[in-house]
Amino acid sequence: MSNYKPIDAKREEFRKYLEHAGVMDALTKVLVSLYEETDKPEDALEYVRKHLGGITESPSELETLKKELEESNAKVVELSSKLTKYESEQAQE
């Protein structure tokens, strides 16, 4: 029996860690909401992912969004540069 105490202690420590981090509360809320669903979803795991705020987009969608973000950031830099140039020209007049 003494062999099981360290494992139990580790489990209890991990449980406390999860509680402190809010994981237990978040999981409980999602599972309760799934339980209360009148029309159960076909994919319960997807339901949990979606309601925990996980990423539901496919990798290709993420790559597309990353590319759009990079293009937008480049456009912001370009427009900021043009604005600075315009403002300096206006100041000289």
Contacts in CASP RR format, 6 or more apart in sequence:
PFRMAT RR
TARGET T0000
AUTHOR 0000-0000-0000
METHOD contacts of the structure
MODEL  1
MSNYKPIDAKREEFRKYLEHAGVMDALTKVLVSLYEETDKPEDALEYVRK
HLGGITESPSELETLKKELEESNAKVVELSSKLTKYESEQAQE
15 24 0 8 1.000
18 24 0 8 1.000
19 25 0 8 1.000
26 52 0 8 1.000
27 52 0 8 1.000
30 47 0 8 1.000
30 48 0 8 1.000
30 51 0 8 1.000
30 52 0 8 1.000
31 48 0 8 1.000
33 51 0 8 1.000
34 40 0 8 1.000
34 41 0 8 1.000
34 44 0 8 1.000
34 47 0 8 1.000
34 48 0 8 1.000
34 51 0 8 1.000
37 47 0 8 1.000
41 47 0 8 1.000
46 56 0 8 1.000
49 55 0 8 1.000
49 56 0 8 1.000
50 56 0 8 1.000
55 62 0 8 1.000
57 65 0 8 1.000
END
